[in-house]
């Protein structure tokens, strides 16, 4: 068992034990071959960590039917399928290309969105938590953050990111309410 698999198991147990709706709505994990099909059109190769993440759960809820609050595994952190996150990745790359081509914008596309990033969580429509598939580092990409902030490594691995989530629950910073929704300050930088 890897560190990530063990941490995801503890996160699941914590959320399930506290009655979080996200785990009640969670989908089964994605087969590695299917994940390959999802990320390959983006010119990416899934890392072991990405396989473990989407092997845990391939999102939660029914798009357009399940409120986003009911699929949060931490405040503001929406658990989406690999296919939906591939769409987010594609859209973000397109926006980065458009902005990078604008002579009035001081950054190039690669500074705005690295070609090796794939999202693992959506931040309530305000950004994405991404895994760098070349380095396996985790970045928080807030849409209104400058490129240097987006590129900053927030966690050295996906396992470290999940451990951070667990610590926030253990410290009582985040709680699961009687309604099954997670509550607390939106994910911030460690």
PEGI-V142879 format. One line per field, one symbol per residue. phi: phi as a letter, one per 40 degrees, with the letter a starting at -180 (. if undefined). psi: psi as a letter, one per 20 degrees, with the letter a starting at -180 (. if undefined). A space follows every 50 residues. Layout:
phi->???
psi->???
This chain:
phi->.cdcdccccccdccccccgccdcccccccccdcccdcccdccgbbccdcc ccdcccacgagbdgbcddccbccadgbccbcdcccccccdcccccccccc ccccccbcdcccaccccbcbabcfgbiacbbcccbgcbbbbcdcccdccc ccccbcacccccccddcccccgcbbbcccgccaicddbcc
psi->prggggghghgggggghjkphghhiqqrrpqhhhgghghgijkqpprggh gggihfpmaqropihpqhhikpiroinporqhghhhgggggggggggggh ipiipjqrghhhopijqpqhqpmljiaqpqpoihikqpqonphjqqhhgh ipohqirhghghhggghhghijhqrprhijqqqaqqpaq.
